Amino acid sequence: MPVSPLELHRAYRRLFESADGRAVMEDLERRGSFMRSTFSTDPGRAAFDEGRRSLVLHVKHMLDQTNFINLKEITQ
């Protein structure tokens, strides 16, 4: 059964608000080039690094409550 976007957001928050979740997020940010350029003269390397960064950005999006305010209003 599919999970609603709001419930998925809540699951991400429960997971990443724990001490272990924060440690994992720090590791993902470091490995995923979150705060640095993914530029490379090797196109394959650049695409690989940008893919990693994209995943970190997705997790950050899912953790940001402002992205789900309208869904809360609809479901209440």
NORNORRA-V510476 format. One line per field, one symbol per residue. phi: phi as a letter, one per 40 degrees, with the letter a starting at -180 (. if undefined). burial: + if it has 24 or more other ideal C-beta (glycine too) atoms within 12 Angstrom, else -. A space follows every 50 residues. Layout:
phi=???
burial=???
This chain:
phi=.cccdcccdccdcdccccccccccccccccccfcbacbcaccdccccccc cccccccccdcccccccbdccccccc
burial=--------+--+---+--------+--+---+++---------------- -++--+--++-++----+--------
